[in-house]
Amino acid sequence: MSSSDKPEFVERDFKDKVDDKEDNSGFIDKVKGLIHDIGEKMEETIGFGKPTADVAEIHLPYINLEKAEIVVDVIIKNPNPVPIPLVVIDYLFESDGRKLISGLIPDAGTIHAHGEETVKIPVTLIYHSI
């Protein structure tokens, strides 16, 4: 580059570029909004959600100096369009190798689509294990 070759500076109008960007982001926001709306419509149509469980009642059918038998009534709500099968569950909670509570939840059938069922959960609490 010789001394006679001087770099040429060209000014650009920055405002036009900003306006173009705003138009594009407006379009992108509209697309995002459309996708969000479609997602909400699909969620409403399909209706999938998390089942919930709430304790309704607690019963003490048997208690003595060695153990307590407790029955917890839990209401399980299914917000989904498909049923949830409930199977037999044999459980045991231990702490530091000691048995705290145990029980067997019998096959409670099925929670129908968009339905709710009360499931009775038997709990055996043995005092000397605590």
Protein Blocks (a to p, Z undefined) as FASTA:
>chain_A
ZZklccddddddfklmmmmmmmmmmmmmmmmmmmmmmmmmmmmmnopacdddddfbdcdf
bccfkbccdddddddddfbfbdcddddddddddeehiafbdcddddebjadehiacdddd
dddddfklZZ
